[in-house]
Amino acid sequence: MSLTPNSEYGVRPRIWFAAYQLLWHLLLPLAFIRLAWRARHAFPYLHHIPERLGFGYSKPISQGSIWIHAVSVGETRAAQPLIEAYLAKGESILLTHMTLNGRRTGKQLFVKEIAAGQIRQVYLPYDICWAVEHFLQTFKPKLGLFMETEAWPTAVFRCKEIGLPLFLVNARLSERSARRVNRFGEAGRALFQAFTGILAQTEFDAGRYRSLGVKNVVITGNLKFDVPLDPKLLAEGKEWQRELHAGNRLMVCAASTRDGEEAIILKAWKDLLLSNAFETPPLLCLVPRHPERFAEVADQINNASFKFRRRSEWAGIPSECAGLDVVLGDSMGEMPMYYSASDLVLMGGSLLPFGGQNLIEACAAGCPVLLGEHTYNFQQAALDAIDSGAAKRIHGELLLTEPIALMDALKELLLNTHELAQMGAAAQAYSTEHQGATNRILAALDQQNCR
């Protein structure tokens, strides 16, 4: 299916846009106060401040690049196969982010390419007319690709007005987000109609974009299936798992947990250990999604009277876990290792209504997944993983006071190692089966003559 230019979109909604710009100018001081507040725990939040306003680019500017905007960590990792494909074609990349962790992830993934000048990494400026204008006039990209859910009105409308092709790729839109867009009426729908085209992950997502009046929608699949896992980290994880299995221990990784979920997980884990159902108690590896919460979660683990250590306290692979109840995964960029070392992944963001986190990486590492009820951000991926036998969903109330459903689900799976092995094999097959989004996205963009 090819993309066709959107001929029905006219001018930006003027009154709404003027109010939006006024609000941005009024709130701009608060944006900088927020950066300063976050800098209490990570001073680099105060680095590159001029870039937030579309200025301060110290190095020579290369124009005519492919512009890929990946707001944070997940989007940056998802963009990796697409970036690598364009680099293989000899293209230069302008890679923008909104968050510090997104920028760190991009630098970690592409340190050589950044040093060689193949990739230029900057912050996307705040969505103020003059900041966006200076950014676009400075870099003059030939094609813009926004990842997943990003739709900044000033940038989107301005690209439309100057004739810069701008696509929303690996796009996803939950029912909740679609309802939120519709609350803005024609102004909200016009924003997505202003994209040159939308390359959606699933039929669910495509249908919601079409319900907003977007006609140029193509289903290309999910780029996250194409993201390669670091073989070194996978090997380190398997080494850790072999050491655990030698002592007849299993490990559960509670991955990318969000605020409020750790308390539920720790209560369920305490009840699981007190059940005396295991000859050798399993180990919990708890990995919070946001690094700034590592210290807070460490305090929760300590206050729950668990014997635990931080991952950062080990120089190499954690090899002496005897006597520990919990390992706190307070490191960056090591999720493939945690997944590879684990016998079961409990996916964070799904126990409370956060919409879930990416389960695809865990499946690619061959690890079965346990999900809560809240997976609307990964609706199709979660349904497909369950249907394939790679994942199971917890049914029942996940309450802090009595997280019985979670404890029962964990106990049932951990006591059935044969089922875990079958689920692991299904997870690997599920991951492989859904690859190919990178080539489909490139083909769709080629049809639009945007190479």
C-alpha positions in Angstrom: 0.0 0.0 0.0 1.5 3.3 -1.0 1.2 6.7 0.6 -0.5 9.6 -1.1 -0.1 13.3 -0.4 -2.8 14.7 2.0 -4.6 17.1 -0.2 -7.4 18.0 2.2 -5.2 19.7 4.9 -5.3 23.4 4.7 -3.9 26.0 7.1 -3.2 25.4 10.8 -6.1 26.3 13.1 -5.1 29.9 13.8 -7.0 30.7 17.0 -6.1 27.4 18.6 -2.4 27.8 17.6 -2.2 31.4 18.9 -3.4 30.2 22.3 -1.0 27.3 22.2 1.9 29.6 21.5 0.9 32.0 24.3 0.7 29.2 26.7 4.2 28.0 25.8 5.6 31.5 26.3 3.9 31.8 29.7 5.1 28.3 30.8 8.6 28.6 29.5 10.1 29.7 32.8 8.5 26.6 34.4 10.2 24.4 31.9 13.6 25.6 32.9 12.7 25.4 36.6 11.8 21.8 36.0 15.2 21.1 34.4 16.9 22.7 37.3 14.8 20.6 39.7 15.8 17.4 37.9 19.4 18.5 37.9 19.5 18.0 41.6 20.0 14.3 40.9 21.6 14.5 37.4 23.5 17.7 36.6 23.6 17.0 32.9 20.0 18.1 32.7 21.5 21.6 32.6 23.7 20.8 29.6 22.9 22.1 26.1 20.3 24.5 27.4 20.4 26.8 24.3 19.4 23.8 22.2 16.1 23.8 24.0 15.5 27.2 22.3 16.8 26.2 18.9 20.3 27.8 19.3 23.8 27.0 20.6 24.9 24.5 18.0 28.7 24.7 18.3 29.9 22.2 15.6 29.6 22.9 11.8 26.1 22.2 10.6 25.5 19.6 8.0 22.3 20.1 6.0 20.1 17.7 4.0 20.2 15.0 6.7 17.5 12.5 7.6 15.9 13.9 10.7 14.8 11.3 13.3 13.2 12.4 16.5 13.2 9.9 19.3 12.0 11.5 22.5 13.4 9.1 25.1 15.0 5.7 25.7 12.4 3.4 24.2 12.0 5.4 21.0 15.7 5.8 20.6 16.3 2.0 20.9 13.3 1.4 18.5 14.9 3.8 16.0 18.2 1.9 16.0 17.5 -0.5 13.0 16.1 2.4 10.9 19.1 4.6 11.7 21.5 1.8 10.8 19.7 1.1 7.5 20.0 4.8 6.5 23.7 4.9 7.5 24.2 1.8 5.3 22.8 3.9 2.4 25.3 6.6 3.1 22.8 9.1 4.6 23.7 11.4 7.5 21.4 11.5 10.5 20.1 14.3 12.6 19.0 12.6 15.8 16.9 14.7 18.2 15.6 13.9 21.7 13.6 15.5 24.5 15.0 13.7 27.5 18.5 13.3 29.0 18.2 9.5 29.1 17.1 9.4 25.5 20.2 11.4 24.5 22.5 9.2 26.7 21.0 6.1 25.0 21.6 7.5 21.5 25.2 8.3 22.4 25.7 4.9 23.8 24.3 3.2 20.7 26.1 5.3 18.1 29.2 6.6 19.8 31.4 5.8 16.7 29.0 7.3 14.2 28.6 10.4 16.3 32.4 10.8 16.5 32.7 10.2 12.7 30.1 12.9 12.0 27.6 10.5 10.5 25.1 11.3 13.2 24.5 14.7 14.7 22.7 14.6 18.1 20.8 17.5 19.6 17.7 18.3 21.7 14.5 19.1 19.8 13.7 22.7 20.8 10.7 23.5 22.9 7.6 23.8 20.6 7.8 27.6 20.3 7.4 29.1 16.9 10.7 31.1 16.8 12.7 28.2 18.4 11.4 25.6 15.9 11.9 28.0 13.0 15.6 28.6 13.8 16.1 24.9 14.3 14.6 24.1 10.9 16.5 26.9 9.1 19.8 25.8 10.7 19.7 22.1 9.9 17.4 22.1 6.8 16.7 18.3 6.9 15.4 16.7 3.7 13.1 14.3 5.5 11.6 14.1 9.0 10.7 11.0 10.9 9.0 11.3 14.3 9.0 8.1 16.4 5.8 6.5 17.8 3.6 9.1 19.5 5.5 12.4 19.0 3.3 15.1 17.5 4.5 18.6 18.4 2.0 21.0 16.8 4.5 23.8 15.9 7.0 21.5 14.4 4.4 19.5 12.5 2.5 22.4 11.1 5.7 24.3 10.1 7.1 21.3 8.3 3.8 21.1 6.4 4.0 24.8 5.5 7.6 24.7 4.2 7.1 21.4 2.3 9.4 19.3 4.4 8.1 15.7 4.3 7.3 14.6 7.9 6.2 11.1 8.8 5.1 9.5 12.0 6.8 6.1 12.0 6.4 3.1 14.2 3.2 5.0 15.2 0.9 3.9 17.9 -2.2 5.4 19.3 -4.1 4.0 22.3 -7.9 4.3 22.7 -7.3 6.7 25.6 -5.0 8.9 23.5 -7.4 8.9 20.5 -10.2 10.1 22.8 -7.9 12.8 24.2 -7.2 14.0 20.6 -10.9 14.1 19.8 -11.5 16.4 22.7 -9.6 19.1 20.8 -12.0 18.7 17.9 -10.9 19.8 14.5 -7.6 21.2 15.9 -6.6 17.9 17.3 -7.5 16.0 14.2 -5.7 18.6 12.0 -2.5 17.9 13.8 -2.3 14.3 12.6 -3.7 15.1 9.2 -0.7 17.5 8.8 1.8 14.6 8.7 2.8 13.6 5.2 1.9 10.1 6.2 1.6 7.8 9.2 3.3 4.4 9.3 1.4 2.5 12.0 2.5 -0.5 14.1 -0.8 -2.4 13.9 -4.3 -2.4 12.5 -5.6 -1.2 15.9 -3.3 1.9 15.6 -4.1 2.5 11.9 -7.9 2.3 12.6 -7.6 5.0 15.3 -5.6 7.3 13.1 -8.1 6.9 10.3 -10.9 7.7 12.8 -9.1 11.1 13.2 -9.5 11.7 9.4 -6.0 10.7 8.5 -6.0 9.1 5.0 -2.3 8.4 4.5 -1.9 5.4 6.9 0.2 2.3 6.2 0.7 -0.6 8.5 4.4 -1.5 8.7 4.7 -3.4 11.9 6.8 -2.7 15.0 10.4 -1.7 14.7 11.1 -3.0 18.2 11.1 -6.5 16.8 14.1 -5.5 14.6 16.2 -4.1 17.4 19.3 -6.3 17.9 20.2 -7.4 21.4 23.9 -7.0 22.4 25.3 -10.5 22.1 27.9 -9.7 24.8 25.1 -8.8 27.3 23.1 -11.9 26.3 26.2 -14.1 26.9 26.8 -12.4 30.3 23.2 -13.0 31.3 23.4 -16.7 30.3 26.5 -17.1 32.4 24.7 -15.6 35.4 21.7 -17.9 34.8 24.0 -21.0 34.7 25.4 -20.1 38.0 21.9 -19.6 39.5 20.7 -22.9 38.0 23.7 -24.7 39.4 22.4 -23.8 42.8 18.8 -24.8 41.7 17.7 -21.2 41.8 15.3 -19.4 39.4 15.2 -15.7 38.9 12.3 -13.4 38.1 13.1 -10.0 36.5 10.5 -7.3 37.4 11.4 -5.0 34.5 10.8 -1.3 33.9 8.6 -1.0 37.0 6.8 2.3 37.7 6.0 4.3 40.8 3.6 2.3 43.0 4.3 -1.1 41.4 7.4 -1.9 43.4 5.4 -1.9 46.6 2.9 -4.5 45.1 5.8 -6.6 43.8 7.7 -6.6 47.0 4.6 -7.5 49.1 3.9 -10.4 46.7 7.5 -11.5 46.8 7.5 -11.5 50.6 4.4 -13.7 50.6 5.9 -16.0 48.0 9.0 -16.6 50.0 7.0 -17.1 53.2 4.9 -19.8 51.4 7.8 -22.2 51.6 6.8 -23.6 48.3 10.4 -23.8 47.0 13.2 -26.0 48.1 15.6 -23.2 47.0 13.9 -19.8 47.1 13.9 -17.9 43.8 15.7 -14.6 43.3 14.0 -11.3 42.3 15.8 -8.8 40.1 13.9 -5.5 40.4 14.7 -2.9 37.7 12.9 0.4 38.0 12.2 2.2 34.7 13.6 5.6 35.8 17.1 5.9 37.1 16.2 8.8 39.4 14.1 6.4 41.4 16.9 3.9 42.1 17.6 5.3 45.6 13.9 5.4 46.4 13.3 1.8 45.4 16.5 0.7 47.3 14.9 2.2 50.4 11.6 0.3 49.8 13.5 -3.0 49.5 15.5 -2.3 52.6 12.4 -1.3 54.6 10.7 -4.5 53.5 13.5 -6.4 55.3 14.8 -8.2 52.2 18.5 -9.2 51.9 19.5 -7.4 48.8 22.4 -5.8 46.8 22.6 -3.3 44.1 23.8 -4.3 40.6 26.2 -1.3 40.7 28.0 -3.0 43.7 29.3 -5.7 41.4 32.3 -5.1 39.2 31.3 -7.8 36.8 28.5 -10.4 36.6 26.7 -11.0 39.9 28.0 -14.4 40.8 27.4 -14.6 44.6 23.7 -14.4 45.1 23.5 -17.0 47.8 21.4 -15.6 50.7 20.0 -12.7 48.7 16.2 -12.2 48.2 16.5 -9.3 45.8 18.9 -7.7 43.4 18.3 -4.1 42.5 19.1 -3.5 38.8 20.4 0.0 39.1 22.4 0.1 35.9 21.7 1.5 32.5 21.8 -0.4 29.2 21.9 -3.8 30.7 18.3 -5.0 30.2 19.3 -7.7 27.7 21.6 -9.2 30.4 18.8 -9.1 33.0 16.4 -10.8 30.5 18.9 -13.4 29.5 19.6 -14.3 33.1 16.0 -14.6 34.0 13.5 -17.5 33.9 10.5 -15.2 33.9 9.9 -11.5 33.3 7.2 -9.6 35.1 6.6 -6.6 32.9 6.4 -3.3 34.6 3.9 -0.6 33.7 1.2 -3.2 33.4 0.3 -3.8 37.0 -1.1 -0.3 37.4 -2.7 1.8 34.7 0.5 3.0 33.0 -0.1 1.2 29.7 2.7 -1.3 30.0 6.3 -1.4 28.8 8.0 -3.1 25.9 7.7 -6.9 26.3 9.4 -7.5 22.8 12.9 -7.3 24.1 12.3 -9.9 26.8 10.8 -12.3 24.2 13.8 -11.7 21.9 16.0 -12.9 24.7 13.9 -16.1 24.9 12.3 -15.2 28.3 8.6 -15.8 29.0 6.6 -12.8 30.2 3.9 -12.2 32.8 1.7 -9.3 32.2 -0.8 -7.3 34.3 -4.1 -6.0 33.0 -2.8 -2.6 31.7 -1.1 -3.1 28.3 -2.9 -0.5 26.1 0.4 1.0 24.9 1.4 -2.4 23.5 -2.1 -3.8 22.8 -1.3 -5.9 19.7 2.1 -7.1 20.9 0.6 -8.2 24.2 -2.3 -10.0 22.6 0.0 -11.7 20.0 2.5 -12.8 22.7 -0.3 -14.3 24.8 -1.8 -16.1 21.7 1.6 -17.5 20.8 2.2 -18.9 24.3 5.0 -16.5 25.0 3.2 -14.6 27.7 0.4 -14.9 30.3 -1.8 -12.3 31.9 -2.5 -12.0 35.6 -6.2 -12.0 36.4 -7.4 -10.5 39.6 -7.0 -7.5 41.8 -3.4 -6.3 42.2 -3.8 -4.5 45.5 -0.9 -3.4 47.8 -2.6 -4.9 50.8 -3.3 -8.3 49.3 -1.5 -9.0 46.0 -2.6 -12.6 46.0 -3.2 -12.8 42.2 0.4 -11.8 41.5 1.8 -14.2 44.1 -0.3 -17.1 42.8 0.7 -16.4 39.2 4.4 -16.3 40.1 4.2 -19.4 42.2 2.3 -21.4 39.5 4.9 -20.6 36.8 8.0 -21.0 38.9 6.9 -24.4 40.1 6.4 -25.5 36.5 9.8 -25.3 34.8 8.6 -27.4 31.9 5.9 -24.8 31.1 8.5 -22.0 31.5 10.8 -23.7 29.0 7.9 -24.0 26.5 7.0 -20.4 27.0 10.6 -19.3 26.5 10.8 -21.2 23.1 7.5 -19.6 22.1 8.8 -16.2 23.0 11.9 -16.6 20.8 9.7 -17.8 17.9 7.2 -14.9 18.4 10.0 -12.4 18.3 11.5 -13.8 15.1 8.1 -14.1 13.4 7.3 -10.4 13.7 10.5 -8.9 12.3 10.7 -6.9 9.1 9.3 -3.5 10.0 12.5 -1.7 9.0 12.3 -2.9 5.4 8.6 -2.2 5.2 9.1 1.4 6.5 11.9 2.0 4.0 9.8 0.7 1.2 6.8 2.9 2.1 9.1 6.0 2.3 10.7 5.1 -1.0 7.2 5.0 -2.7 6.8 8.6 -1.5 10.2 9.5 -3.2 11.6 10.7 0.1 15.0 9.0 0.0 
